[in-house]
């Protein structure tokens, strides 16, 4: 009952804001040129969906995001494991990793466009630079924080290094990695959209940039809404995966990265 | 012939000398309790026996040969939980066999039999956080015993349990031990527990530089019930005798702390 009341209040707030926006825009209190209005935005989204003109863009953005997410996580996990298990390598590379992570990733977009062109590849590269560090730091931390007692116990039970990796280090880091999946996916989306926005021929970021170029605020807002729904859906999907994969965890319901 | 023998073992951590000149031999099938005040280096000696820690001086002999690296015939039950939180009770127990090259299928079958032996036959699919403290200890015990170690090292394994669960576990341990009489080195700060379980009680002095200051054979009849045996006159006589020696050390440990 409490849950239902909460939902009603949440939906009520949304409805109120939308109605107020619509009313203010129609009565001239908000300039429709700068702020558009909800009914126009809804109409635009409907047109995009019914004519299907948005689907190729959604496909491109999804592709870029999934690739960035997959390869960024893979690279981060492998390197995180390696550095955590080889402290001397970690000590050598430490300043480099800090330095690389200090670069605001947006400034890399132009150079990636230069290197990889206007297509999918430059966006994937940008996404990877964002996702990599989340996966890397979480894996590193996860391996470092394995309880020494658990480790000693496994060794005394006869575990070799391969066993330790498969049954101790990776599962320990996995809970950290999975709990940060949402952050990672958010970063993958940022990489894709920002890359598209700064230079591309397709994708949701491109659609928004195009609309902005002709002062089409309705188009910009419609693009934002589609993007928002898109990320919310992905987030919910990741939430489901997360719940399954950290089933053993006592706090599996409330993990955050 | 002794199964395990410590000869004039000293362990220091930097300038701090934890134990000094300890000699201790374990005959096959013997149950030895090691008691002493907190911080007297009991766990340090256990780690030396397990091969987790190399002595600074003296030597450790296993079947008359010097021990190098991890002790291959030892099973170690830690004070803290050492089972893997991301594996079910069944898989935690099976893992000891998997580490030794037994295929998962067979390992799980044998693990189920061991879970039943420690009274957890109905909980194979439970994760550690879903089990009580006593149940987790049982999983840990099964995990160690399934590998059939000839030497069992126990570091205050029941100290975190409530009194009833603790007596239950002590009886359980004696029952399992009675089956094949492994050699046991049981570390505790609880003198009653030490006497109720052991064939021989070894008393250590307060640290630093703790030494063995007394050895007492415990000629109480077996099989024993740990709750009942505490009330026998013979038990009380032994308790009084050992406590006389131990009390001074406990006082010293408190004064130092």
HADDOCK unambig.tbl for C-alpha pairs under 7 A between the chains (distance, minus, plus):
assign (segid A and resid 149 and name CA) (segid B and resid 82 and name CA) 5.71 0.50 0.50
assign (segid A and resid 150 and name CA) (segid B and resid 82 and name CA) 4.56 0.50 0.50
assign (segid A and resid 150 and name CA) (segid B and resid 83 and name CA) 6.41 0.50 0.50
assign (segid A and resid 150 and name CA) (segid B and resid 84 and name CA) 6.73 0.50 0.50
assign (segid A and resid 153 and name CA) (segid B and resid 82 and name CA) 6.08 0.50 0.50
assign (segid A and resid 156 and name CA) (segid B and resid 75 and name CA) 6.93 0.50 0.50
assign (segid A and resid 157 and name CA) (segid B and resid 96 and name CA) 5.53 0.50 0.50
assign (segid A and resid 158 and name CA) (segid B and resid 96 and name CA) 6.99 0.50 0.50
assign (segid A and resid 158 and name CA) (segid B and resid 99 and name CA) 5.66 0.50 0.50
assign (segid A and resid 158 and name CA) (segid B and resid 100 and name CA) 6.62 0.50 0.50
assign (segid A and resid 159 and name CA) (segid B and resid 99 and name CA) 5.19 0.50 0.50
assign (segid A and resid 163 and name CA) (segid B and resid 99 and name CA) 6.90 0.50 0.50
assign (segid A and resid 171 and name CA) (segid B and resid 86 and name CA) 6.90 0.50 0.50
assign (segid A and resid 248 and name CA) (segid B and resid 85 and name CA) 6.88 0.50 0.50
assign (segid A and resid 248 and name CA) (segid B and resid 86 and name CA) 5.19 0.50 0.50
assign (segid A and resid 248 and name CA) (segid B and resid 127 and name CA) 5.93 0.50 0.50
assign (segid A and resid 250 and name CA) (segid B and resid 129 and name CA) 6.06 0.50 0.50
